[in-house]
Amino acid sequence: QVQLVESGGGLVQPGGSLRLSCATSRSIFSIYVMGWYRRAPGKQRELVATITTTGSLNYADSVKGRFTISRDSTRNTMYLQMNSLKPEDTAVYYCNAGNRIWGQGTQVTVTS
């Protein structure tokens, strides 16, 4: 069973940056569409960004131009670079593989 482990969350001021990492237990980027999702307090989980097996990228409108999804196949790790963070980006961020496998989540809090 593939395992996903997120890291990199934390507390940041508005306008700041964070980079989230999702380490996979084995090489899966050629098999699964990978994605980042988030769940804000009191809200449903929403898609943030995805990267397909061929490298095509997709972003939620709310993060376009601020967030960048990427992956490093040599490290079996996916990333989410988050810039110009806003308080509304506060959420637990989850890594996903193939819409089937989930990580445990990492908290991102944007506050002054």
ABEGO torsion letter per residue (X at the ends): XBBBBBBGBEBBBBGBBBBBBBBBABBAAAABBBBBBBBBBGBBBBBABBBBAAGBBBBBAAABGABBBBBBAAAGBBBBBBBGBBAAABBBBBBBBGGABBBAEBBBBBBX
